[in-house]
Amino acid sequence: MSDVNKPEFWNELYINNSAAWDLKSPTPAFIDLLSSEYFDGRKKFLVVGCGYGYDAIEAAKKGFEVTALDFSEKAIEFARSLAQKEKVNINFLVEDFFNLNNTFSNSFEIIFDYVTYCAIDPKRRKEYADKIYQLLKPEGIFAIILFPIENRIGGPPFAVDVNEATDLFSEKLELIISTDKINSIKPRKGRELLQIYRRANGKKS
Ligand SMILES: C[S@@+](CC[C@H](N)C(=O)[O-])C[C@H]1O[C@@H](n2cnc3c(N)ncnc32)[C@H](O)[C@@H]1O
């Protein structure tokens, strides 16, 4: 069976035009977030699992200093050429999120995830939450749109349980908002939720 932990799995989906999650445009709720109070005064931005890069490009257009990471070369190839067309500067990283080295620790003021948490192996969710904490600057925020909130077998996308996710991220971060009052596209309405967490100034192990 193919392995979601490997970039080849995702490259193949992109090559075969099977990127069913691709909105072909920035995420509407993310556009709203970019001008929200939560992002105000913060600049250094990481988009994790950026795919074709629409959200990263939108953030760069709004003046954020964006790093966009994905371990699929195919996705980044597309994102790079789109960024060039849109004349924005983005630091693209073709890397496995879990292997991102320590030079990035305490680096980002904002980290954004849309449909990446549900793409990783569910057994690695705790590792994922710990890595987010490690990459965030003290006072930095992690914004995630949890999707798909439903009972489903298998994946990706792997089902997201709000309580499980909240418990995991709250181990080291403070939840500041959790809301389904966001601009969801019609087919995803009722199955997604925006959460924003903040890393406190002190350190947690
Ligand atoms: C479902 S797609 C979502 C892409 C994008 N966020 C979007 O909304 O269109 C998940 C993305 O996460 C990437 N990904 C999955 N696991 C990863 C990992 N361990 N490191 C880096 N990227 C990863 C995949 O290559 C894929 O592009």
The ligand as a MOL file (V3000), in Angstrom:
LIG
                    3D

  0  0  0     0  0            999 V3000
M  V30 BEGIN CTAB
M  V30 COUNTS 27 29 0 0 0
M  V30 BEGIN ATOM
M  V30 1 C -4.2540 17.4930 1.1810 0
M  V30 2 S -2.8550 18.3760 0.6520 0 CHG=1
M  V30 3 C -3.2580 20.0590 1.0870 0
M  V30 4 C -2.4460 21.0770 0.3420 0
M  V30 5 C -2.8180 22.5360 0.6200 0
M  V30 6 N -2.7030 22.8730 2.0200 0
M  V30 7 C -4.1830 22.8340 0.1150 0
M  V30 8 O -5.0700 23.1960 0.9190 0
M  V30 9 O -4.4070 22.7210 -1.1020 0 CHG=-1
M  V30 10 C -1.6520 17.9300 1.8680 0
M  V30 11 C -0.2690 18.4160 1.5170 0
M  V30 12 O 0.6170 18.1150 2.5880 0
M  V30 13 C 1.8400 17.6510 2.0610 0
M  V30 14 N 2.4600 16.8350 3.1130 0
M  V30 15 C 1.9650 15.7130 3.7010 0
M  V30 16 N 2.8170 15.2560 4.6270 0
M  V30 17 C 3.8760 16.0930 4.6220 0
M  V30 18 C 5.0950 16.1400 5.3520 0
M  V30 19 N 5.3970 15.2050 6.2680 0
M  V30 20 N 5.9640 17.1370 5.1010 0
M  V30 21 C 5.6760 18.0840 4.1720 0
M  V30 22 N 4.5490 18.0950 3.4390 0
M  V30 23 C 3.6510 17.1050 3.6660 0
M  V30 24 C 1.4600 16.8940 0.8010 0
M  V30 25 O 2.5180 16.7870 -0.1060 0
M  V30 26 C 0.3150 17.7450 0.2750 0
M  V30 27 O 0.7570 18.7220 -0.6180 0
M  V30 END ATOM
M  V30 BEGIN BOND
M  V30 1 1 1 2
M  V30 2 1 2 3
M  V30 3 1 2 10
M  V30 4 1 3 4
M  V30 5 1 4 5
M  V30 6 1 5 6
M  V30 7 1 5 7
M  V30 8 2 7 8
M  V30 9 1 7 9
M  V30 10 1 10 11
M  V30 11 1 11 12
M  V30 12 1 11 26
M  V30 13 1 12 13
M  V30 14 1 13 14
M  V30 15 1 13 24
M  V30 16 1 14 15
M  V30 17 1 14 23
M  V30 18 2 15 16
M  V30 19 1 16 17
M  V30 20 1 17 18
M  V30 21 2 17 23
M  V30 22 1 18 19
M  V30 23 2 18 20
M  V30 24 1 20 21
M  V30 25 2 21 22
M  V30 26 1 22 23
M  V30 27 1 24 25
M  V30 28 1 24 26
M  V30 29 1 26 27
M  V30 END BOND
M  V30 END CTAB
M  END
